[in-house]
């Protein structure tokens, strides 16, 4: 597993655990869209180096 995918899984799981709204939690459990994931993998993570302070939508 790549470093990005490990970081992404930890970040997403953390957001799922913190989410209080059941509908939003269900949405997060399904995962982010392919385009969002690719943006994070190809643009955000290489530039910033982390996913801190991001709110998944």
ABEGO torsion letter per residue (X at the ends): XBAAAAAAAAAAAAAAAABABAAAAAAAAAEBBAAAAAAAAAAAAAAAGBABGBBBX
